[in-house]
Amino acid sequence: MPNITGLTLGGISWTPEFVTAINQDDCIGCGRCYKVCPRDVLDLIEKVTDDDDEGDDDGDASVMTLKNAKDCIGCGACNRVCPKKCYSYAPSPALA
């Protein structure tokens, strides 16, 4: 099945790649990607840790998650502003 494609203003074929995952181990929860996303695809949530030691200095650690991945338009703005390059992308098959 062919991927979704579009044309640039100059008539060049372009295949957008849509966000498929966020590496939450690398994410620092800075929120830059959240601010630039034009489609409300992302959400900042409290980071879940395996150990619940009282002496942790994690405080209010946050991490980005995909809230509405199907609303992604493939612009890639999130990855361009991400200092840790946490995003994974893939083209999407065209709908029949």
ZALUMMAR-969271 format. One line per 10 residues: number of its first residue (from 1); their letters; for each residue x, y negated, z of N, C-alpha, C, O, CB. Coordinates in nm, 2 decimals, always signed. Atoms other than C-alpha are relative to their C-alpha. Glycine has a CB too. Example, Ala and Ser with C-alpha at 12.3 -4.5 7.8 and 13.67 -1.06 7.14 Angstrom:
BEGIN
1	as	+0.09 +0.12 +0.00 +1.23 +0.45 +0.78 +0.09 -0.12 +0.00 +0.19 -0.12 +0.07 -0.10 +0.00 +0.12 | -0.09 +0.11 +0.00 +1.37 +0.11 +0.71 -0.08 -0.11 +0.08 -0.03 -0.22 +0.09 +0.04 -0.05 -0.14
END
This chain:
BEGIN
1	mpnitgltlg	+0.08 +0.12 +0.00 +0.00 +0.00 +0.00 +0.09 -0.12 +0.00 +0.18 -0.13 +0.08 -0.10 +0.00 +0.12 | -0.09 +0.12 +0.01 +0.15 -0.34 -0.10 -0.02 -0.09 +0.13 -0.12 -0.09 +0.20 -0.04 -0.08 -0.12 | +0.00 +0.09 -0.11 +0.23 -0.60 +0.17 -0.08 -0.13 -0.04 -0.09 -0.16 -0.16 +0.14 -0.04 +0.05 | +0.06 +0.13 +0.02 +0.05 -0.93 +0.21 +0.11 -0.09 -0.06 +0.22 -0.10 -0.01 -0.06 -0.06 +0.13 | -0.09 +0.09 +0.06 +0.22 -1.19 -0.01 -0.07 -0.13 -0.03 -0.19 -0.14 -0.03 +0.06 +0.05 -0.13 | +0.06 +0.13 +0.03 +0.17 -1.56 -0.09 +0.10 -0.06 -0.09 +0.20 -0.01 -0.14 -0.02 -0.08 +0.13 | -0.09 +0.08 +0.09 +0.32 -1.83 -0.31 +0.04 -0.12 +0.07 -0.04 -0.19 +0.14 -0.07 -0.03 -0.13 | -0.04 +0.13 -0.05 +0.52 -2.12 -0.21 -0.05 -0.11 -0.09 -0.11 -0.08 -0.20 +0.16 -0.01 +0.01 | +0.05 +0.11 +0.08 +0.43 -2.47 -0.34 +0.07 +0.00 -0.14 +0.02 -0.04 -0.24 +0.03 -0.13 +0.07 | -0.07 -0.01 +0.13 +0.70 -2.41 -0.61 -0.03 +0.13 -0.08 +0.03 +0.15 -0.18 +0.15 +0.00 +0.03
11	giswtpefvt	+0.04 -0.12 +0.08 +0.54 -2.08 -0.72 +0.08 +0.12 +0.03 +0.06 +0.22 -0.04 +0.00 -0.03 -0.14 | -0.09 -0.12 -0.03 +0.79 -1.84 -0.56 -0.08 +0.09 +0.09 -0.14 +0.04 +0.19 +0.13 -0.05 +0.06 | +0.06 -0.10 -0.09 +0.65 -1.52 -0.41 +0.06 +0.01 +0.13 +0.19 +0.00 +0.14 +0.00 +0.14 -0.07 | -0.05 +0.00 -0.14 +0.68 -1.50 -0.03 -0.07 +0.11 +0.07 -0.20 +0.11 +0.07 -0.01 -0.14 +0.06 | +0.07 -0.11 -0.08 +0.61 -1.20 +0.20 +0.02 -0.04 +0.15 +0.13 -0.03 +0.20 +0.07 +0.14 -0.03 | -0.01 +0.04 -0.14 +0.54 -1.33 +0.56 +0.02 +0.12 +0.08 -0.03 +0.23 +0.05 -0.13 -0.07 +0.04 | -0.02 -0.11 -0.10 +0.66 -1.12 +0.85 -0.07 -0.05 +0.13 -0.05 -0.16 +0.17 +0.15 +0.03 +0.02 | +0.09 +0.03 -0.12 +0.42 -1.11 +1.15 +0.07 +0.05 +0.13 +0.13 +0.16 +0.12 -0.14 +0.05 -0.02 | -0.06 -0.05 -0.13 +0.53 -1.08 +1.52 -0.07 +0.13 +0.04 -0.19 +0.15 +0.03 -0.03 -0.11 +0.11 | +0.04 -0.13 -0.04 +0.51 -0.72 +1.63 +0.03 +0.03 +0.15 -0.04 +0.11 +0.21 +0.06 +0.11 -0.08
21	ainqddcigc	-0.04 -0.03 -0.14 +0.68 -0.73 +1.97 +0.09 -0.11 +0.06 +0.15 -0.19 -0.02 +0.08 +0.14 +0.01 | -0.09 +0.09 -0.07 +0.87 -0.94 +2.23 +0.08 +0.09 +0.09 +0.02 +0.16 +0.17 -0.08 -0.11 +0.07 | -0.09 -0.07 -0.09 +1.17 -0.80 +2.41 -0.01 -0.07 +0.14 +0.06 -0.17 +0.16 +0.14 +0.01 -0.05 | +0.02 +0.06 -0.12 +1.06 -0.88 +2.76 +0.12 +0.01 +0.10 +0.13 -0.07 +0.20 -0.12 +0.05 +0.07 | -0.12 -0.01 -0.08 +1.39 -0.77 +2.91 +0.09 -0.12 -0.02 +0.16 -0.16 +0.06 +0.07 +0.13 -0.03 | -0.08 +0.11 +0.03 +1.56 -1.05 +2.73 -0.06 -0.14 +0.02 +0.00 -0.24 +0.03 +0.05 +0.01 -0.15 | +0.07 +0.12 -0.01 +1.29 -1.31 +2.76 +0.02 -0.07 +0.13 +0.02 -0.01 +0.24 -0.16 +0.03 -0.01 | -0.03 +0.08 -0.12 +1.37 -1.59 +3.01 -0.13 -0.08 +0.04 -0.12 -0.16 +0.14 +0.12 -0.09 -0.02 | +0.12 +0.07 -0.03 +1.01 -1.73 +3.01 +0.01 -0.15 -0.01 -0.06 -0.22 +0.07 -0.04 +0.04 +0.14 | -0.01 +0.15 +0.01 +1.11 -2.08 +2.90 -0.12 -0.07 -0.06 -0.14 -0.19 -0.03 +0.12 -0.03 -0.09
31	grcykvcprd	+0.12 +0.05 +0.05 +0.79 -2.13 +2.71 +0.01 -0.08 -0.13 -0.09 -0.14 -0.18 -0.06 -0.09 +0.10 | -0.02 +0.07 +0.12 +0.94 -2.29 +2.40 -0.09 +0.06 -0.11 -0.15 -0.02 -0.19 +0.15 +0.00 -0.04 | +0.08 -0.06 +0.11 +0.77 -2.04 +2.17 -0.15 -0.02 +0.02 -0.22 -0.04 -0.08 +0.03 +0.15 +0.00 | +0.14 +0.03 -0.03 +0.44 -2.09 +2.34 -0.04 -0.14 -0.05 -0.15 -0.16 -0.10 -0.03 +0.01 +0.16 | +0.03 +0.13 +0.04 +0.46 -2.46 +2.27 -0.01 -0.02 -0.15 -0.08 -0.11 -0.20 +0.10 -0.10 +0.06 | +0.00 +0.03 +0.14 +0.53 -2.43 +1.90 -0.10 +0.09 -0.08 -0.12 +0.07 -0.20 +0.14 +0.03 -0.05 | +0.10 -0.09 +0.07 +0.28 -2.14 +1.82 -0.12 -0.08 -0.04 -0.19 -0.13 +0.05 -0.03 +0.12 +0.08 | +0.12 +0.08 +0.04 +0.00 -2.30 +1.61 -0.13 +0.08 +0.01 -0.24 +0.03 -0.01 +0.02 -0.04 -0.14 | +0.12 -0.09 +0.00 -0.24 -2.00 +1.66 -0.03 +0.06 +0.13 -0.12 +0.15 +0.13 +0.02 +0.10 -0.10 | +0.03 -0.06 -0.14 -0.25 -1.92 +2.04 +0.02 +0.15 +0.00 -0.06 +0.22 +0.05 -0.15 -0.03 +0.03
41	vldliekvtd	-0.03 -0.14 +0.00 -0.08 -1.59 +1.98 +0.07 +0.05 +0.13 +0.06 +0.17 +0.16 +0.10 +0.03 -0.12 | -0.08 -0.03 -0.12 +0.13 -1.60 +2.30 -0.06 -0.04 +0.13 -0.15 -0.12 +0.14 +0.14 -0.06 -0.02 | +0.04 +0.03 -0.13 +0.08 -1.61 +2.67 +0.11 +0.02 +0.10 +0.18 +0.12 +0.09 -0.13 +0.08 +0.05 | -0.11 -0.02 -0.10 +0.32 -1.66 +2.96 -0.06 +0.07 +0.13 -0.16 +0.02 +0.18 +0.06 -0.14 +0.04 | +0.06 -0.08 -0.11 +0.26 -1.40 +3.24 +0.11 +0.02 +0.10 +0.23 +0.00 +0.08 -0.05 +0.13 -0.05 | -0.10 -0.03 -0.11 +0.43 -1.32 +3.57 +0.07 +0.13 -0.04 +0.02 +0.23 -0.08 -0.07 +0.02 +0.14 | -0.08 -0.12 +0.03 +0.72 -1.08 +3.52 -0.01 +0.11 +0.10 -0.01 +0.08 +0.22 +0.15 -0.05 -0.01 | +0.01 -0.11 -0.09 +0.67 -0.74 +3.66 +0.14 +0.07 +0.02 +0.20 +0.10 -0.08 -0.10 +0.11 -0.06 | -0.12 -0.06 -0.02 +0.97 -0.59 +3.83 -0.02 +0.13 +0.07 -0.12 +0.16 +0.13 +0.09 -0.09 +0.10 | +0.01 -0.14 -0.06 +1.04 -0.23 +3.94 +0.02 +0.00 +0.15 -0.05 +0.08 +0.22 +0.10 +0.09 -0.07
51	dddegdddgd	-0.02 +0.00 -0.14 +1.16 -0.32 +4.28 -0.06 -0.12 +0.07 -0.05 -0.23 +0.02 +0.16 +0.00 +0.03 | +0.07 +0.10 -0.07 +0.96 -0.52 +4.52 +0.07 -0.04 +0.13 +0.00 -0.05 +0.24 -0.15 +0.04 +0.03 | -0.08 +0.04 -0.12 +1.24 -0.61 +4.77 -0.04 -0.14 +0.04 -0.06 -0.23 -0.04 +0.15 +0.01 -0.02 | +0.04 +0.13 -0.06 +1.15 -0.89 +5.00 +0.12 -0.11 -0.02 +0.09 -0.23 -0.02 -0.03 +0.01 +0.15 | -0.11 +0.09 +0.02 +1.50 -1.04 +4.95 +0.03 -0.04 -0.14 +0.13 -0.11 -0.16 +0.12 +0.07 +0.06 | -0.02 +0.04 +0.14 +1.47 -1.09 +4.58 +0.00 -0.15 -0.01 -0.07 -0.22 +0.06 -0.11 +0.06 -0.09 | +0.00 +0.14 +0.03 +1.55 -1.43 +4.44 -0.07 -0.03 -0.13 -0.05 -0.14 -0.18 +0.15 -0.05 +0.00 | +0.07 +0.02 +0.12 +1.33 -1.39 +4.14 -0.10 -0.11 +0.00 -0.13 -0.17 -0.10 -0.06 +0.13 -0.05 | +0.10 +0.10 -0.01 +1.07 -1.62 +4.27 -0.12 +0.02 -0.09 -0.18 +0.13 -0.10 +0.06 -0.14 -0.02 | +0.12 -0.01 +0.09 +0.80 -1.70 +4.01 +0.05 +0.03 -0.14 +0.02 -0.05 -0.23 -0.08 -0.13 +0.01
61	asvmtlknak	-0.05 -0.04 +0.14 +0.98 -1.53 +3.71 -0.12 +0.03 -0.09 -0.21 +0.10 -0.05 +0.09 +0.12 +0.01 | +0.11 -0.02 +0.10 +0.76 -1.54 +3.40 +0.07 +0.06 -0.13 +0.19 +0.06 -0.15 -0.07 -0.13 -0.03 | -0.04 -0.05 +0.12 +0.78 -1.37 +3.07 -0.11 -0.01 -0.11 -0.23 -0.02 -0.07 +0.04 +0.16 +0.01 | +0.10 +0.02 +0.11 +0.61 -1.41 +2.73 -0.06 +0.13 -0.04 +0.01 +0.23 -0.04 +0.06 -0.08 -0.12 | +0.07 -0.12 +0.05 +0.36 -1.16 +2.60 -0.09 -0.04 -0.12 -0.12 -0.15 -0.14 -0.09 +0.07 +0.11 | +0.09 +0.02 +0.11 +0.15 -1.12 +2.29 -0.15 +0.00 +0.05 -0.19 +0.10 +0.10 +0.02 +0.11 -0.11 | +0.14 +0.01 -0.04 -0.21 -1.24 +2.36 -0.09 +0.03 -0.11 -0.19 +0.11 -0.10 -0.02 -0.14 +0.06 | +0.08 -0.02 +0.12 -0.36 -1.25 +2.01 +0.09 +0.03 -0.12 +0.10 -0.06 -0.21 -0.09 -0.12 -0.02 | -0.10 -0.03 +0.11 -0.10 -1.08 +1.78 -0.07 +0.00 -0.14 +0.00 -0.04 -0.24 +0.06 +0.14 +0.02 | +0.06 +0.00 +0.13 -0.36 -1.05 +1.51 -0.03 -0.14 -0.06 -0.08 -0.15 -0.17 -0.13 +0.08 +0.01
71	dcigcgacnr	+0.01 +0.14 +0.04 -0.38 -1.43 +1.49 +0.13 -0.06 -0.06 +0.13 -0.17 -0.11 -0.05 -0.09 +0.11 | -0.13 +0.05 +0.06 -0.02 -1.46 +1.38 -0.01 -0.02 -0.15 -0.06 +0.06 -0.22 +0.12 +0.11 +0.03 | +0.00 +0.03 +0.14 +0.03 -1.63 +1.05 +0.13 +0.02 -0.07 +0.15 +0.00 -0.19 -0.04 -0.15 -0.02 | -0.13 -0.03 +0.06 +0.39 -1.53 +1.00 +0.09 -0.11 -0.02 +0.18 -0.11 -0.11 -0.02 +0.08 -0.12 | -0.08 +0.12 +0.02 +0.54 -1.87 +1.03 +0.14 +0.01 +0.06 +0.24 -0.06 +0.01 -0.07 -0.12 +0.06 | -0.13 -0.02 -0.06 +0.83 -1.76 +1.25 +0.05 -0.11 +0.09 +0.17 -0.11 +0.13 +0.10 +0.02 -0.11 | -0.04 +0.11 -0.09 +0.84 -2.07 +1.46 +0.04 +0.04 +0.14 +0.13 -0.01 +0.19 -0.12 -0.10 +0.01 | -0.03 -0.05 -0.13 +0.85 -1.87 +1.78 +0.15 +0.05 +0.01 +0.22 +0.02 +0.10 -0.09 +0.11 +0.04 | -0.14 -0.05 +0.00 +1.18 -1.70 +1.69 +0.10 -0.11 -0.03 +0.21 -0.11 +0.02 +0.01 +0.11 -0.11 | -0.10 +0.11 +0.03 +1.34 -2.02 +1.56 +0.03 -0.08 +0.12 +0.14 -0.14 +0.14 -0.06 -0.10 -0.11
81	vcpkkcysya	-0.02 +0.08 -0.12 +1.30 -2.19 +1.90 +0.05 +0.09 +0.12 +0.08 +0.04 +0.22 -0.12 -0.08 +0.04 | -0.03 -0.09 -0.11 +1.37 -1.88 +2.11 +0.15 +0.01 +0.02 +0.23 +0.05 -0.07 -0.05 +0.15 -0.03 | -0.14 +0.00 -0.02 +1.72 -1.91 +2.27 +0.05 +0.14 +0.02 +0.18 +0.16 +0.00 +0.04 -0.08 +0.13 | -0.04 -0.14 -0.02 +1.73 -1.53 +2.33 -0.03 +0.09 -0.12 +0.00 +0.21 -0.12 -0.06 +0.06 +0.12 | +0.04 -0.08 +0.12 +1.59 -1.41 +1.99 -0.07 +0.13 +0.04 -0.03 +0.23 +0.00 +0.12 +0.03 -0.09 | +0.07 -0.12 -0.06 +1.34 -1.18 +2.17 -0.10 +0.06 -0.10 -0.16 +0.16 -0.07 -0.07 -0.05 +0.12 | +0.11 -0.04 +0.09 +1.10 -1.14 +1.87 +0.04 +0.10 -0.10 +0.14 +0.10 -0.16 -0.06 -0.12 -0.06 | -0.01 -0.10 +0.11 +1.05 -0.85 +1.63 -0.11 -0.03 -0.10 -0.22 -0.06 -0.05 +0.00 +0.15 +0.05 | +0.10 +0.03 +0.10 +0.87 -0.90 +1.30 -0.01 +0.11 -0.10 +0.09 +0.19 -0.12 +0.03 -0.13 -0.07 | +0.01 -0.09 +0.11 +0.74 -0.69 +1.02 -0.11 -0.05 -0.10 -0.20 -0.12 -0.06 -0.04 +0.15 +0.05
91	pspala	+0.10 +0.04 +0.09 +0.54 -0.75 +0.70 -0.13 +0.09 +0.03 -0.12 +0.19 +0.09 +0.05 +0.03 -0.15 | +0.13 -0.07 -0.03 +0.17 -0.64 +0.71 -0.05 +0.04 -0.14 -0.05 -0.03 -0.23 -0.10 -0.09 +0.07 | +0.06 -0.05 +0.12 +0.00 -0.43 +0.45 -0.12 -0.08 -0.04 -0.20 -0.13 +0.05 -0.04 +0.15 +0.01 | +0.12 +0.08 +0.05 -0.26 -0.61 +0.24 -0.13 +0.08 +0.03 -0.13 +0.20 +0.02 +0.01 -0.03 -0.15 | +0.13 -0.06 -0.03 -0.62 -0.54 +0.34 -0.07 +0.03 -0.13 -0.07 -0.05 -0.22 -0.08 -0.09 +0.09 | +0.07 -0.04 +0.12 -0.83 -0.36 +0.08 -0.14 -0.06 +0.00 -0.21 -0.04 -0.09 -0.01 +0.15 -0.01
END
